[in-house]
Amino acid sequence: MDPIIQKLAEELGQKTEYVANVVALIDEGNTIPFIARYRKEMHGAMDDTTLRNLETRLQYLRNLEERKAEVIKSIAGQEKLTEELEKAILAAVTLAEVEDLYRPYKQKRRTRATVAKEKGLEPLALAIFQQDGSDPSTLAGDYIDPEKGVETVEDALQGASDIIAEMLSDDADIRKALREKMERSAVVTVVADDLEKESVYTMYYDFKTPVSRLQNHQILAINRGEKEGFLKVTAALPGLEGQALVCRMALKPGLHISQFVRAAAEDAFNRLIAPSIERELRSTLTDRAAESAIGNFALNLKPLLMQRPVKGFVTMGLDPGYKNGCKVAVVDPTGKVLDTAVVYPTFSQIKRAEAIRVLTAMAKKHGVRHIAIGNGTASRETESMTVDMLKGLPGVSYMIVNEAGASVYSASKLAAEEFPDYDVNLRSAVSIARRLQDPLAELVKIDPKAIGVGQYQHDMPAKRLDEALGAVVEDCVNAVGVDLNTASASLLQKVSGLNGTIAKNVVNYREENGPFTARSQLKKVPKLGPKAYEQCAGFLRVPESKEILDNTGVHPESYKAAETLLLLCGYDKKDVKSGDIAALSDRYEALGKEEAAVRCGVGVPTLDDVVKELQKPGRDPRDELPPPVLRTDVLEMKDLKPGMVLTGTVRNVIDFGVFVDIGVHQDGLVHISQVAKHKVTHPSQVVQVGDVVKVAVLDVDEKRKRISLTMKNIPNE
C-alpha cells in the first residue's frame, strides 16, 4: 500500500480503499464536484470539503516526497550521504524538517565560517568541539599561518569559533528543539514606531502577549501595521532561555565545561539562530493566520453565494451616488435589461421629487415588484427616497444589497462584452438588480476577493486564496446546477469539466443553433470531448428537453437505472413530469434499497440521489433556505435605543464577532462574547453569512458610527 494513501487515511479517518479510489479518480482528471456527486460508492460518500482537504494534503505529501528525493540526490552528489542521514530525511514529516537536515549541505553565500574554512581552520574547530579537556589555545598554535591570513592564536580561535557557531546553527536537532520551544513559550512584543502618529493600530502601540495566546486577527493586524510603518515587532523567548537551550545541546556534560564552546554556542544563538528562528516563527504565525483567514473567507463566501434567490419578479436596481447621480436599471425576471435611467435625488428637494416621479413611472410601466439598493456612497439618502416612493407603490418592497465588487465588474472586459451599449455606471445598477434575483449567477462574474466577506484578504497569498475561493465557487455552482440555455459563459466555466474556452463555445453554439433541446447535444460543442461531457453533463439542466431526466441532477450514465427504478416502483417518466410520484420514496424503501440497487445496476448512494431528483426535477436547493429580508420602511441610527429588538441579516462573520445589517446603513457588531449563551471558539459555530437573526441593541455610538448588538437573551415575541 502506498504510504501516502495510508497517511491520508489515518489523518482523515477514512478507509484506505476509499482514499485510494479518490486518489486514482483525481489522477484520472476527475473534478472534486464530479467525484463528490457521482462516485459516492467509491469513496463512502465523503463530502466536497473532505475531498478537497484530501486533494490539498495529497499535493503536500507528494511535494514532500519529491523534495526528499531531491535532497538525498544532492547530498549523495556531494558524497556526504550517510545511512543515518538518509533515514532521517525519509522519516521527516514536514518540509521544514527536510530543510533543516539539508541545511549543512546547502551551497551557502560566503560567511565568516566559510572564510575560516578556507584558511584551513575546520580541523581546529572539530578538535575543540570534541571537548576532551584540551586547551583551545594550545591546539590553535598549530594553525598559525600568516600566508593564509592566520597571524595569531587569537585569529585561529576566532575562525574556529565562527565554524562551531555555524555548525550549531545548522544542527537540525537544535533548530527543531528551539522552534518547538519558541512556538510554546515565545513572547511577541509590539511597540509604536512613533507614539505621536495617529493610526488604526493604536491598540498595538504597547502590546505584549505569549505566542500561544496570539489570535489570528491580531497577527494579521500587527503584520499590516508593521508593513505600513506604524509598528515594530519582535518575537523572542523570555530572558536567556533560548541561549541556554543551545548551550545545553552543544556542551558535553562533564567536570570541565568548555567555556570556548559555550561562548561559540552563545554567539551561534545570538548572531545566527535567533534571527533565523524568529523569522521562521513569524512566517509560521502568518501562514497560520492566513490559512485561518482564507478558511473564514471561504466559510463566509459559500452561504453568500448560496443565498436564496428572489426569482420570477421584475426588479429595479439602484446604484446610489452623489456627483454622478443614482444609476437605475430595470430587469425582467430573467435578468434582461428593460430600462435604464439616471436620477439625482441628493442634489435638492426638487431633484428628489423628480427622481421619485421618474422611478415611480418606471416601476408602474414595467411592473416592478422589488428594488435592490447598493450599500455604497449615498445609500442612506437613496433608501430614504425609496421609502417615500413606496408609499405610492403598494406591494413593492426593497432590500439593501452588498455592492462589493460591482464597480470592479462594471469596468471589466466581461461587463463590456455583456453590455457594450451601456455606460460603466449603468452596468453596476444592472449587477445590483441581478444580485437580488440570483446572487450566485451574478457573483460568479466577480473576483471573489472583491466580494468583501473576510478579513485582510488583500494580505493573503494570492494563489492560495484564489484556489480556496475558486473551489467554493465551483462547489456552489455545481451544487445548484446550471440552466444550459440561460447561463452566461462566466457561470458555465465554473461547471465541472468546463473551462473559459469551452464555456464560450457552449454560448456560441446556443446562439448559432438555438436553445439546447437535449443534454446529448453538448457532444456537438467544439472542444467538449467525452471526458468533459462526463464531468459536466450531470450539472447542466435542459428544461426544454423532451427527456425529463435532462432537467435533473441524474447523470446520463444513470438514466437506465432511473428508468428501471421507475418501472420497479410502478411509475413512468410521464408521472415524473406531472409530479405525480409522491409515493416513490415509500415504494423504493418497500423494495429494499440493496435489492433495488442490484436490479438497477448501481450503488445505493447513487440510487438514493436518483430518487431525490425524480421527486423534484429542476429543484434548486437554495429554495429551501430562509428568504431574504425585504423592507418597506427605514431606520436611522438616532432611532436605535438599548434593548430594542430587531431582525437583521448577517453580512460578515470574522474571528471576533458578527456584523449584522439591521437596516440603518451601518452594520452592527455582535461581539463573539454576545453571539450565544454558551462559550464559542468562533462565531461560525452559531451563524453564517446570509442568516436572518434576531438581535438586541446594547449600545449606540453615533459619533464613531458604532452599534453594539447581542444575540443573547432575546425576548420571544
C-alpha positions in Angstrom: 0.0 0.0 0.0 1.2 3.5 -0.9 2.5 5.1 2.3 0.9 8.4 1.2 -2.5 6.8 1.0 -2.1 5.2 4.4 -1.2 8.5 5.9 -4.1 10.3 4.3 -6.5 7.6 5.5 -5.2 8.0 9.1 -5.3 11.8 9.0 -8.8 11.9 7.6 -10.2 8.9 9.4 -11.3 7.2 6.2 -10.9 3.7 4.9 -7.7 3.2 2.9 -9.6 1.7 -0.1 -11.8 4.9 -0.3 -8.8 7.1 -0.1 -7.0 5.1 -2.8 -10.1 5.3 -5.0 -10.2 9.1 -4.6 -6.5 9.5 -5.4 -7.0 7.4 -8.5 -10.0 9.4 -9.6 -8.1 12.7 -9.1 -5.2 11.3 -11.1 -7.5 10.4 -13.9 -8.6 14.1 -14.2 -11.9 13.9 -12.4 -13.1 17.1 -10.7 -14.0 17.2 -7.0 -17.7 18.1 -7.6 -18.0 15.2 -10.0 -16.3 12.8 -7.6 -18.4 14.1 -4.7 -21.7 13.7 -6.5 -21.3 10.8 -8.9 -18.8 8.5 -7.4 -20.1 8.1 -3.9 -19.8 4.3 -3.9 -16.1 4.6 -4.5 -15.4 7.0 -1.6 -18.1 6.2 1.0 -20.0 9.4 0.4 -17.3 11.9 1.6 -18.5 15.5 1.2 -16.8 18.0 -1.0 -14.9 19.7 1.9 -13.3 16.3 2.9 -12.4 15.6 -0.7 -10.8 19.0 -1.1 -8.8 18.6 2.1 -7.7 15.2 0.8 -6.7 16.7 -2.5 -4.7 19.6 -0.8 -3.0 17.2 1.6 -2.2 14.8 -1.2 -0.4 17.5 -3.1 1.6 18.5 0.0 2.7 14.9 0.7 3.7 14.3 -2.9 5.7 17.6 -2.9 7.3 16.4 0.4 8.4 13.1 -1.2 9.7 14.9 -4.2 11.8 17.3 -2.0 13.2 14.4 0.0 14.3 12.7 -3.2 15.9 16.0 -4.4 17.7 16.5 -1.1 19.0 12.9 -1.0 20.3 13.2 -4.5 22.0 16.5 -3.8 23.8 15.2 -0.7 24.8 12.0 -2.4 26.2 14.0 -5.2 28.5 15.7 -2.7 29.5 12.2 -1.4 28.3 13.1 2.1 25.2 11.0 2.4 25.2 8.5 5.3 22.8 5.8 6.0 21.7 7.5 9.2 21.2 10.9 7.4 19.1 9.2 4.6 16.9 7.5 7.2 16.4 10.8 9.0 15.4 12.6 5.7 13.0 9.8 4.7 11.4 9.9 8.2 10.8 13.7 8.2 7.1 14.6 8.2 7.3 18.2 7.2 9.2 20.2 4.6 10.7 22.3 7.4 12.3 19.1 8.9 13.7 18.2 5.5 15.2 21.7 5.0 16.8 21.5 8.5 18.5 18.3 7.6 19.6 19.7 4.3 20.9 23.0 5.7 24.5 21.9 6.4 24.9 20.7 2.8 23.3 23.6 1.0 25.6 25.9 -1.0 25.9 29.0 1.1 26.8 32.5 0.4 30.2 33.5 1.7 30.1 33.6 5.5 32.6 34.1 8.4 32.7 30.3 8.8 33.4 29.6 5.1 36.3 32.2 5.2 37.7 30.4 8.3 37.4 27.0 6.5 39.3 28.5 3.5 42.1 29.3 6.0 42.3 25.6 7.0 40.7 26.1 10.4 38.0 23.4 10.2 40.2 20.7 11.8 40.9 23.0 14.7 37.2 23.7 15.2 36.3 20.0 15.2 39.1 19.3 17.6 38.0 21.9 20.1 34.3 20.8 19.7 35.4 17.3 20.9 35.5 19.0 24.4 38.0 16.4 25.7 39.7 18.8 28.1 42.4 20.0 25.6 43.3 23.7 25.8 41.9 25.5 22.8 44.9 28.0 22.8 47.4 25.1 22.7 45.5 23.4 19.8 45.4 26.7 17.9 49.1 27.2 18.0 49.5 24.6 15.2 47.3 26.5 12.9 49.1 29.9 12.7 49.8 30.5 9.1 50.5 34.2 8.0 50.2 33.2 4.3 46.6 32.1 4.9 45.8 35.2 7.0 46.1 33.5 10.4 48.6 35.8 12.1 48.0 34.9 15.8 46.4 32.3 18.1 43.5 34.7 18.5 42.9 34.7 14.8 42.9 30.9 14.7 40.5 30.8 17.7 38.1 33.3 16.2 37.9 31.3 13.0 37.3 28.1 14.9 34.6 29.9 16.9 32.9 31.0 13.7 32.9 27.5 12.3 31.5 26.0 15.5 28.8 28.7 15.6 27.7 27.8 12.1 27.8 24.1 12.8 25.4 24.6 15.7 23.3 26.9 13.6 22.9 24.2 11.0 22.2 21.4 13.6 18.7 20.0 12.8 18.1 18.8 16.3 18.9 22.2 17.8 16.7 24.1 15.4 13.8 21.7 15.9 14.0 21.9 19.7 14.3 25.7 19.6 11.5 26.0 17.1 9.2 23.9 19.3 10.1 26.0 22.4 9.5 29.3 20.5 6.1 28.0 19.5 5.3 27.2 23.1 6.9 30.0 25.1 8.0 32.9 22.9 6.5 36.3 23.6 5.5 38.8 20.9 6.3 42.4 21.8 4.9 45.3 19.7 5.7 49.0 20.1 4.8 52.1 18.2 7.3 53.4 15.6 6.2 56.9 16.6 3.8 57.3 19.6 2.7 60.7 18.2 1.3 59.2 15.0 -2.4 58.5 14.9 -3.5 55.3 13.3 -5.9 52.4 13.4 -3.2 50.4 15.2 -3.2 52.4 18.5 -4.3 49.3 20.4 -1.0 47.7 19.5 1.3 50.7 20.4 2.2 48.9 23.6 1.2 45.3 23.2 2.8 42.2 24.6 1.4 38.6 24.6 2.7 35.0 24.5 2.7 33.4 21.1 0.4 30.7 22.4 -2.3 33.3 23.1 -1.9 35.4 20.0 -5.1 35.5 17.9 -5.1 35.1 14.2 -6.7 38.5 13.5 -4.1 40.1 15.8 -1.3 38.6 13.8 -2.7 40.0 10.6 -3.3 43.4 12.1 0.2 43.5 13.6 1.7 42.5 10.2 -0.1 45.2 8.4 0.8 47.8 11.0 4.4 46.8 10.7 4.3 46.9 6.9 2.8 50.4 6.9 5.5 51.6 9.3 3.4 52.2 12.4 4.6 49.2 14.4 7.9 47.5 15.4 7.6 43.8 16.2 9.8 41.2 17.9 9.2 37.6 18.9 11.6 36.1 21.4 11.9 33.7 24.3 12.0 35.3 27.8 15.4 36.0 29.3 18.2 33.7 28.2 16.0 30.6 27.7 17.0 30.2 24.0 20.7 30.7 24.6 20.5 28.2 27.5 18.8 25.6 25.3 21.6 25.9 22.6 24.3 25.6 25.2 22.7 22.6 26.8 22.6 20.8 23.4 26.1 21.9 22.4 28.1 21.3 25.6 29.2 17.8 26.7 28.4 17.2 30.4 31.5 16.8 32.5 33.7 18.3 35.1 35.3 20.7 32.8 32.8 22.5 30.7 34.4 24.1 27.7 34.0 27.9 28.1 35.2 28.3 24.5 32.4 26.1 23.1 29.9 27.9 25.4 30.9 31.2 24.0 30.6 29.9 20.5 27.1 28.5 21.3 26.0 31.8 22.7 27.3 33.5 19.5 25.5 30.9 17.4 22.2 31.7 19.1 22.5 35.5 19.2 24.0 36.0 15.7 22.7 33.2 13.6 19.9 31.1 15.1 17.7 33.6 17.0 17.1 35.9 14.0 16.5 33.0 11.7 14.1 31.2 14.1 12.3 34.4 14.8 11.7 34.9 11.0 10.5 31.3 10.8 8.2 31.8 13.7 6.8 35.0 12.3 6.3 33.2 9.0 4.6 30.3 10.6 2.3 32.5 12.5 1.5 34.5 9.4 0.8 31.2 7.5 -1.4 30.0 10.3 -3.3 33.3 10.4 -3.6 33.4 6.6 -4.9 29.9 6.4 -7.5 30.7 9.1 -8.5 33.9 7.3 -8.7 32.1 3.9 -10.8 29.4 5.6 -13.0 32.0 7.2 -13.4 33.8 3.9 -14.4 30.6 2.2 -16.8 29.8 5.0 -18.5 33.2 4.5 -18.4 33.1 0.7 -20.4 29.8 0.5 -23.6 31.0 2.2 -23.3 34.4 0.4 -23.3 32.6 -2.9 -26.0 30.2 -1.8 -28.4 32.9 -0.6 -32.0 32.2 -1.6 -32.7 34.0 -5.0 -35.7 36.2 -5.4 -36.9 34.7 -8.6 -39.7 35.5 -11.0 -40.1 39.2 -10.5 -39.2 42.4 -12.4 -36.6 44.1 -10.3 -35.2 47.6 -10.2 -31.5 48.1 -9.3 -30.3 51.4 -7.8 -26.6 52.2 -7.7 -26.5 55.3 -5.4 -24.2 58.2 -5.9 -23.7 61.9 -5.2 -21.9 63.7 -8.0 -22.8 61.3 -10.8 -26.3 60.7 -9.6 -28.2 57.4 -8.8 -28.0 54.9 -11.7 -31.1 52.9 -12.3 -31.7 49.7 -14.2 -34.9 47.6 -14.5 -34.5 44.0 -15.4 -37.1 41.3 -16.2 -37.4 38.0 -14.3 -34.5 36.5 -16.4 -32.2 39.5 -15.8 -32.7 41.0 -19.2 -32.4 44.8 -19.1 -35.8 46.6 -19.8 -35.0 50.2 -19.0 -32.3 52.5 -17.6 -32.1 56.0 -16.2 -30.0 58.3 -14.0 -31.7 60.4 -11.3 -30.2 62.9 -8.8 -32.1 62.6 -5.5 -29.3 64.1 -3.4 -28.9 67.4 -5.3 -32.0 69.2 -3.9 -35.6 68.6 -2.8 -36.8 69.4 -6.3 -34.5 66.8 -7.8 -35.5 64.3 -5.2 -39.2 64.8 -6.0 -38.4 64.5 -9.7 -36.4 61.2 -9.0 -39.5 59.8 -7.2 -41.7 60.7 -10.1 -39.4 59.1 -12.7 -38.8 55.9 -10.7 -42.5 55.5 -9.9 -43.4 55.8 -13.6 -40.7 53.2 -14.5 -41.9 50.9 -11.7 -45.5 51.1 -12.8 -44.6 50.8 -16.6 -42.6 47.6 -16.1 -44.4 46.1 -13.1 -41.5 46.3 -10.7 -42.0 44.2 -7.6 -38.7 44.5 -5.8 -36.0 47.2 -5.6 -32.3 46.4 -4.9 -30.3 49.3 -3.5 -26.5 49.2 -3.4 -25.0 49.8 0.0 -22.2 52.2 -1.1 -21.9 56.0 -1.2 -25.3 57.8 -0.8 -27.1 54.6 0.0 -28.7 56.2 3.1 -30.3 59.1 1.1 -31.3 56.7 -1.7 -33.0 54.4 0.8 -34.9 57.3 2.3 -36.1 58.4 -1.1 -37.2 54.8 -1.9 -39.2 54.5 1.3 -41.1 57.7 0.4 -41.6 56.4 -3.2 -43.0 53.1 -1.9 -45.9 54.9 -0.3 -47.3 55.2 -3.8 -46.3 51.7 -4.9 -48.3 49.2 -2.7 -46.9 45.7 -2.8 -43.4 46.8 -3.8 -40.5 46.2 -1.3 -36.8 46.8 -1.3 -33.6 45.3 0.0 -30.1 46.7 0.6 -27.7 44.7 -1.5 -24.0 44.4 -0.8 -22.5 46.0 -3.9 -18.9 45.0 -3.1 -17.2 44.2 -6.4 -19.9 45.8 -8.6 -17.7 48.6 -9.7 -14.9 46.1 -10.4 -17.3 44.0 -12.6 -18.8 47.0 -14.4 -15.4 48.2 -15.6 -14.3 44.7 -16.6 -13.9 43.3 -20.1 -16.6 40.8 -19.2 -19.1 43.6 -18.5 -18.1 45.4 -21.7 -18.8 42.2 -23.7 -22.1 41.7 -21.9 -23.3 45.3 -22.1 -21.4 47.1 -24.9 -24.1 49.7 -25.2 -24.3 50.7 -21.6 -22.3 53.2 -19.6 -20.0 51.7 -16.9 -22.2 53.1 -14.1 -25.4 51.7 -15.5 -23.8 48.2 -15.7 -23.4 48.5 -11.9 -27.1 49.1 -11.5 -27.9 46.0 -13.6 -25.5 43.9 -11.5 -27.1 45.1 -8.3 -30.6 44.2 -9.5 -29.4 40.8 -10.6 -27.7 40.2 -7.2 -31.2 40.2 -5.7 -32.6 37.9 -8.3 -29.9 35.3 -8.4 -26.8 36.1 -6.2 -24.9 33.1 -7.4 -25.3 33.7 -11.1 -24.2 37.3 -10.7 -21.4 37.0 -8.1 -19.5 34.3 -10.1 -18.6 37.2 -12.6 -16.6 38.9 -9.9 -13.2 38.1 -8.4 -14.2 36.5 -5.0 -11.5 38.7 -3.3 -13.6 41.8 -4.2 -16.8 40.5 -2.6 -15.7 41.6 0.8 -16.7 38.9 3.3 -13.4 38.2 5.0 -10.5 39.9 6.9 -7.3 41.2 5.3 -8.0 39.4 2.0 -5.5 41.7 0.2 -2.8 40.5 2.6 -3.3 36.8 1.8 -1.1 34.7 -0.5 -2.9 35.4 -3.8 -2.5 31.9 -5.3 -3.7 30.1 -2.2 -6.7 32.5 -1.7 -7.7 32.1 -5.4 -7.5 28.3 -5.1 -9.7 28.2 -1.9 -12.3 30.7 -3.1 -12.4 29.2 -6.6 -13.1 25.8 -5.0 -16.0 27.3 -3.0 -17.5 29.0 -6.2 -17.1 25.7 -8.1 -18.8 23.7 -5.4 -21.7 26.1 -5.1 -22.3 26.3 -8.8 -22.3 22.6 -9.2 -24.5 22.0 -6.1 -27.2 24.3 -7.6 -26.9 23.2 -11.2 -26.9 25.4 -14.2 -29.6 26.0 -16.9 -27.8 25.3 -20.1 -30.0 27.7 -22.1 -29.8 30.8 -20.0 -26.4 30.6 -18.2 -23.7 33.1 -19.1 -20.2 31.9 -20.1 -19.0 33.2 -16.6 -21.3 30.8 -14.9 -20.8 27.9 -17.3 -17.0 27.9 -16.9 -17.5 27.2 -13.2 -19.3 23.9 -14.1 -17.3 20.7 -13.5 -15.2 19.8 -16.6 -15.7 23.2 -18.4 -13.2 26.0 -18.8 -13.4 29.5 -20.3 -12.9 28.4 -23.9 -15.4 25.6 -23.8 -18.0 27.8 -21.9 -17.8 30.4 -24.7 -18.1 27.6 -27.3 -21.3 26.5 -25.5 -22.8 30.0 -25.6 -21.7 30.4 -29.3 -23.3 27.1 -30.2 -26.5 28.1 -28.4 -26.6 31.4 -30.3 -25.9 29.8 -33.7 -28.2 26.8 -33.3 -30.9 27.9 -30.9 -31.6 26.6 -27.4 -30.3 23.2 -26.5 -33.1 20.6 -26.6 -31.1 17.7 -25.0 -28.0 17.2 -22.9 -26.6 14.9 -25.6 -26.3 18.0 -27.9 -23.4 19.1 -25.7 -21.3 16.5 -27.6 -21.5 18.7 -30.7 -19.9 21.7 -29.0 -16.4 22.3 -30.2 -13.6 21.1 -27.8 -16.2 19.5 -25.5 -14.9 15.9 -25.6 -16.1 12.7 -23.9 -14.2 13.4 -20.6 -15.6 17.0 -20.4 -19.1 15.7 -21.2 -18.8 13.1 -18.4 -17.7 15.7 -15.9 -20.3 18.4 -16.8 -23.4 16.7 -18.0 -25.0 15.9 -14.6 -24.7 19.6 -13.5 -26.3 21.1 -16.6 -30.1 21.3 -16.8 -32.1 21.5 -20.0 -35.8 22.4 -19.1 -36.7 22.4 -22.7 -35.7 18.8 -23.3 -38.3 16.0 -24.0 -36.2 13.8 -21.8 -37.3 14.8 -18.3 -34.1 13.4 -16.8 -32.2 16.2 -18.7 -33.7 18.6 -16.2 -32.5 16.8 -13.1 -29.2 16.1 -11.3 -29.3 12.5 -12.6 -26.2 11.8 -14.6 -26.8 10.4 -18.2 -24.8 7.3 -17.1 -27.6 6.6 -14.6 -30.6 7.2 -16.9 -31.1 3.5 -17.4 -31.0 2.9 -13.6 -33.6 5.7 -13.1 -35.9 4.2 -15.7 -35.6 0.7 -14.2 -36.4 2.1 -10.7 -39.5 3.9 -12.0 -40.7 0.6 -13.6 -40.0 -1.3 -10.4 -42.0 1.2 -8.4 -44.9 1.2 -10.9 -44.2 4.7 -12.4 -43.5 6.2 -15.8 -41.5 9.2 -16.9 -44.8 11.0 -17.6 -45.5 10.7 -13.8 -42.2 12.4 -13.1 -43.1 15.3 -15.5 -46.5 15.7 -13.9 -45.1 15.5 -10.4 -47.4 12.6 -9.6 -44.8 10.4 -7.8 -45.4 11.3 -4.2 -45.1 7.7 -3.1 -41.8 7.0 -4.9 -39.7 7.1 -1.7 -42.1 4.7 0.1 -42.1 2.2 -2.8 -38.3 2.4 -3.1 -38.0 1.6 0.6 -40.5 -1.2 0.3 -38.5 -2.8 -2.5 -35.4 -2.8 -0.2 -32.6 -0.4 -1.1 -30.0 -3.1 -1.6 -32.3 -5.2 -3.8 -33.3 -2.2 -5.8 -29.7 -1.1 -6.3 -28.7 -4.6 -7.6 -31.6 -4.7 -10.0 -30.9 -1.2 -11.3 -27.2 -1.8 -11.6 -25.9 1.0 -9.4 -24.9 1.5 -5.8 -27.4 2.6 -3.0 -25.9 6.1 -2.7 -26.4 6.8 -6.4 -30.0 5.4 -6.3 -30.8 7.5 -3.2 -29.8 10.6 -5.2 -31.8 9.4 -8.2 -34.9 9.1 -6.0 -34.5 12.7 -4.7 -34.0 14.1 -8.2 -37.0 12.2 -9.6 -39.3 13.6 -6.9 -38.2 17.2 -7.6 -37.0 17.7 -11.2 -35.3 21.0 -11.7 -35.2 21.7 -8.0 -33.0 24.5 -6.6 -31.5 23.6 -3.2 -31.4 27.3 -2.4 -35.3 27.4 -2.4 -35.2 25.6 1.0 -33.3 28.4 2.7 -35.0 31.3 4.6 -36.0 34.2 2.3 -34.0 37.4 2.4 -35.4 40.3 4.5 -37.3 42.7 2.2 -38.2 46.1 3.8 -40.7 48.9 3.2 -39.5 51.3 5.9 -36.2 52.7 7.1 -34.5 53.2 10.5 -31.8 55.7 11.3 -29.1 55.4 13.9 -30.8 58.0 16.1 -33.9 55.7 16.2 -31.9 53.0 17.9 -32.2 52.6 21.7 -30.6 50.0 24.0 -32.9 47.0 24.4 -34.6 47.4 21.1 -35.0 44.0 19.3 -34.5 44.0 15.5 -34.4 41.5 12.7 -31.2 41.6 10.6 -29.1 39.8 8.0 -25.6 38.5 8.8 -23.2 40.3 6.5 -19.8 39.0 7.7 -18.5 36.5 10.2 -15.0 37.1 11.5 -12.8 35.9 14.3 -14.0 38.3 16.9 -17.7 38.7 16.0 -20.5 39.0 13.5 -21.6 42.1 11.5 -25.3 42.3 11.1 -27.3 44.6 8.7 -30.3 45.9 10.7 -31.4 48.5 8.2 -29.6 51.6 9.4 -26.7 51.8 6.8 -24.2 50.9 9.5 -23.8 47.2 10.2 -23.9 46.4 13.9 -21.3 44.2 15.6 -22.2 41.2 17.7 -19.0 40.5 19.7 -18.1 36.9 19.9 -19.0 37.0 23.6 -22.5 38.1 22.7 -23.2 35.5 20.0 -24.5 32.7 22.2 -25.3 32.0 25.8 -22.6 29.3 25.8 -18.9 29.9 25.0 -17.9 29.6 21.3 -14.4 29.5 19.8 -15.6 31.0 16.6 -18.9 32.8 15.6 -19.2 30.5 12.6 -20.3 27.8 15.1 -23.5 29.7 15.5 -24.3 31.7 12.4 -23.2 32.1 8.8 -23.4 34.9 6.2 -27.0 35.4 4.9 -28.6 34.1 8.1 -31.6 36.2 9.3 -31.2 36.7 13.0 -32.9 38.5 16.0 -30.6 40.9 17.8 -31.0 43.4 20.6 -29.2 46.8 20.7 -26.6 47.1 23.5 -25.1 50.4 22.8 -25.1 53.1 20.0 -22.1 55.5 19.5 -23.4 57.9 16.8 -20.2 59.9 16.7 -18.0 56.9 15.9 -20.8 55.2 14.0 -20.6 52.0 16.1 -23.6 49.8 17.0 -23.1 47.1 19.6 -25.6 44.2 19.4 -26.3 41.0 21.2 -27.9 37.7 20.2 -28.2 36.5 23.8 -31.4 36.6 25.9 -33.6 37.9 23.0 -37.2 38.0 24.3 -39.8 35.9 22.5 -42.4 37.7 20.5 
